[in-house]
């Protein structure tokens, strides 16, 4: 079950509502393939039965100066090897700065002041 975060900057008023964590559908390999389309290594590993997990963490685009939640897939094609997929901004395709979804504050992407992250619900 994931968490809904209410994110608000007291300095500039920037706010977002983010759905972080994971849900029931994240146990399905098709969800991982939809999250990272055209990743042939991931597709091959999942077809061969590799373990995987999907994490939806808070991300910041430095160019757009916005918060996003994008899925990151970690998978294990071999017992002692893990691989991680990269994520790009859905608006401008730049690489994102990733934060754990378990933190309680981050710098506001708009003004740089501290932004509070408050749980306000759950999703699945």
C-alpha positions as CSV (number, residue, x, y, z in Angstrom):
1,X,0.0,0.0,0.0
2,X,1.3,3.4,-0.9
3,X,1.1,6.8,0.8
4,X,-0.5,10.0,-0.4
5,X,1.7,13.0,0.6
6,X,0.6,16.6,0.8
7,X,3.6,18.7,-0.1
8,X,3.6,22.4,0.6
9,X,6.2,25.1,0.8
10,X,5.5,27.8,3.4
11,X,7.8,30.2,1.6
12,X,6.4,30.4,-1.9
13,X,3.2,28.4,-1.6
14,X,4.2,25.7,-4.2
15,X,2.2,22.5,-3.5
16,X,1.8,19.0,-4.9
17,X,-0.1,15.9,-3.9
18,X,2.1,12.9,-4.5
19,X,1.3,9.2,-4.6
20,X,4.4,7.4,-3.3
21,X,5.4,3.9,-2.4
22,X,3.8,0.9,-4.1
23,X,0.5,-0.7,-4.8
24,X,-1.0,-4.1,-5.4
25,X,-0.5,-3.9,-9.2
26,X,3.3,-3.5,-8.6
27,X,3.5,-7.2,-8.1
28,X,2.7,-7.8,-11.8
29,X,5.7,-7.9,-14.3
30,X,3.5,-6.1,-16.8
31,X,3.4,-3.1,-14.5
32,X,7.2,-3.0,-14.5
33,X,7.4,-3.2,-18.3
34,X,4.8,-0.4,-18.7
35,X,6.8,1.7,-16.2
36,X,10.0,1.4,-18.2
37,X,9.0,0.8,-21.9
38,X,11.6,-0.3,-24.4
39,X,14.1,-1.5,-21.7
40,X,15.1,-4.8,-23.4
41,X,17.4,-5.9,-20.5
42,X,14.5,-5.6,-18.1
43,X,12.1,-7.3,-20.5
44,X,14.5,-10.3,-21.0
45,X,15.1,-10.6,-17.3
46,X,11.4,-10.6,-16.4
47,X,10.6,-13.1,-19.2
48,X,13.3,-15.4,-17.5
49,X,11.6,-15.0,-14.1
50,X,13.9,-12.4,-12.5
51,X,12.7,-10.9,-9.2
52,X,11.8,-7.3,-9.3
53,X,10.4,-4.4,-7.2
54,X,8.9,-1.1,-8.1
55,X,9.4,2.0,-6.0
56,X,7.7,5.3,-6.5
57,X,9.8,7.9,-4.8
58,X,9.8,11.7,-4.8
59,X,11.8,13.2,-7.6
60,X,12.7,16.7,-8.5
61,X,13.3,18.1,-11.9
62,X,15.9,20.9,-11.6
63,X,15.0,22.2,-15.1
64,X,11.2,22.3,-14.6
65,X,11.5,23.1,-10.9
66,X,8.7,20.7,-10.0
67,X,8.1,17.6,-8.0
68,X,7.1,14.3,-9.6
69,X,6.7,10.7,-8.7
70,X,8.0,8.2,-11.2
71,X,8.4,4.5,-10.9
72,X,11.9,3.1,-10.5
73,X,12.3,-0.7,-11.1
74,X,15.0,-2.7,-9.4
75,X,15.5,-6.2,-10.7
76,X,17.7,-9.2,-10.1
77,X,18.7,-11.0,-13.3
78,X,21.1,-13.2,-11.2
79,X,21.3,-14.0,-7.5
80,X,24.2,-11.6,-6.7
81,X,23.4,-8.9,-9.2
82,X,20.9,-6.1,-9.0
83,X,20.1,-3.5,-11.7
84,X,18.1,-0.2,-11.5
85,X,16.3,1.6,-14.2
86,X,16.7,5.4,-14.6
87,X,13.9,7.8,-14.7
88,X,13.5,11.0,-16.7
89,X,11.2,14.0,-16.2
90,X,7.8,13.4,-17.8
91,X,7.7,17.0,-18.9
92,X,11.2,17.7,-20.3
93,X,13.0,14.3,-20.3
94,X,15.9,15.5,-18.0
95,X,17.3,13.2,-15.4
96,X,15.7,13.6,-12.0
97,X,17.0,14.0,-8.4
98,X,15.5,11.2,-6.3
99,X,14.5,11.3,-2.7
100,X,13.2,8.5,-0.5
101,X,9.4,8.5,0.0
102,X,10.0,8.1,3.7
103,X,11.5,11.5,4.4
104,X,9.5,14.3,6.0
105,X,10.9,17.4,4.2
106,X,12.9,18.4,1.1
107,X,14.1,21.6,-0.4
108,X,11.3,23.3,-2.4
109,X,12.1,23.0,-6.1
110,X,10.7,26.5,-6.7
111,X,12.3,28.6,-4.0
112,X,14.7,26.3,-2.2
113,X,13.1,26.7,1.3
114,X,12.1,23.7,3.3
115,X,9.0,21.9,2.0
116,X,6.9,19.9,4.4
117,X,5.7,16.4,3.3
118,X,2.7,15.3,5.3
119,X,0.9,11.9,4.9
120,X,-2.7,12.5,4.1
121,X,-3.9,9.1,3.0
122,X,-3.2,5.7,1.4
123,X,-3.5,4.2,-2.1
124,X,-3.3,0.8,-3.5
